[in-house]
Amino acid sequence: MNRRDALGSITAAGLASTLPVSFAADASTNPSAVHPPVLGPRMNFAQADRVMAELGIDALILGDGANFQQATGSRPVVTRMGYPPSSLAIVTRRESERLAIVTPAFSYYYTLSDVLKNSDIPAYIFAFPGEAPDKGQSPGASLDLFPDRSEVALDHIERGRLGATHAQVSELGSFASMDKALAKALQDLGLTRGRIAVDHSQVEAALAKAAEEVTAVSAEDALRRIRPVKSETEIQLMRMASAGNVAAAIEAVKTVRAGGSYRDLRAEFFAAAARRGQRGVFMVVDRTSDELYEDTFRDGQAFLIDCVSEYQGYHGDYGRTVFVGEPRKSMRDAASALAIGWDSIREKLRPGMKFSEINALGTKALRSANKRYNVPFAPHSVGMYHTDHVGYGSLPPREDIVLEPGMILSIDCPLIESGVGGSAHLEDLMLITADGSEPIHDIGNQTITV
């Protein structure tokens, strides 16, 4: 029996294979409904191949939680706890051997196997100190997982995890440390020389031990070029995330009344997002982004919301102007100016346009309408990060990004002025298509009155 058959034979019923991926009907408008999990790799591998070829990179080794999740579809829980990476995803430029993972035995058994056990991704499993004797590569070696007391039969979770772990170890062996497991994975993938991009200092240290003839480089530039061009799976996840984010924002805003609390509004948004299976990331309320700030709403107030939540690692981003009753004329005029600029931009978004041209379009539309407001009309790519076209090294991109099909953009349209009588914002997510663009959520009204 080969590894694929072995893994398939112990998979719990109901789990889908890595690809293709199926998606259920939209659940964003039902507060009690949660989208089903989307299994399998998410990364646009064709884009990754192009970027790696351009940068002279033979492979990526990714340990950061979000990067690992984009490559494999699963995120090790320890990456949410502040620990350095211990599970690594290797992304190659060969379609026949696209992915491999290097992971501690306990992490694979207790978390990753739950969703990866029916995939084709080979797992090179190693023991942390104290988990198993230092035997180097020992095919079929016993690893300290959960001891079986044999008082009752193993249940389906226990059987699935144990079977998946044993199948991988029987096929590939077990290893005494991360660098030994990584060395074998790189040997099997033909990556013992060349340039490999890494995303963390601990990954770089392991690579230095595992393959002395490999040159390690930073993965930051490669990742910031790969992420903006989404795969079909990522586009579907973004539609889910965006629809749920918009629905949660509107549900929360409907609770606003004069005398109500800014902090209560944020809590309502986070709760509404959670009911849809999403995780609240932040909510800007009326120019304030710090969750410790407190204030109360007033009759006649105009204030902005900028709401971000994520679903299965992918982010929604939505901004609107909210009127509490009848606002000042100055604020209605300001909100209408944002709409003029955004509508003009949205009609013209298409492949080949540069980031730098987007602001100019909005500014020109305002001047043509004789609206003299300071609005940045700032584009940014949205995906696994609120801003996924930048790296840790610098906030602005190093180049003027050219729009391509598969990109999902936000055009931030906030009012950057004081003394107008309030705050205003307008923001939707747009998918760049082959010949234009389309929103990935229901745009609805451009202002909200409560």
Secondary structure, 3 states (H helix, E strand, C coil): CCHHHHHHHCCCCCCCCCCCCCCCCCCCCCCCCCCCCCCCCCCCHHHHHHHHHHHCCCEEEECCHHHHHHHHCCCCHHHHCCCCCCCEEEEECCHHHCEEEEEEHHHHHHHHHHHHCCCCCCEEEECCCCCCCCCCCCCCCCCCCCCCCCCCCCCHHHHHHHHHHHHHHHHHCEECCHHHHHHHHHHHCCCCCEEEEECCHHHHHHHHHHCCCEEEEECHHHHHHHCCECCHHHHHHHHHHHHHHHHHHHHHHCCCCCCCEHHHHHHHHHHHHHHCCCEEEEEEECCECCCCCCCECCCCCEEEEEEEEEECCEEEEEEEEEECCCCCHHHHHHHHHHHHHHHHHHHHCCCCCEHHHHHHHHHHHHHHCCCCCCCCCEEEECCCCCCCCCCCCCCCCCCCCECCCCEEEEEECCCCCCCCCCCCCCECEEEECCCCEEECCCCCCCEEEC
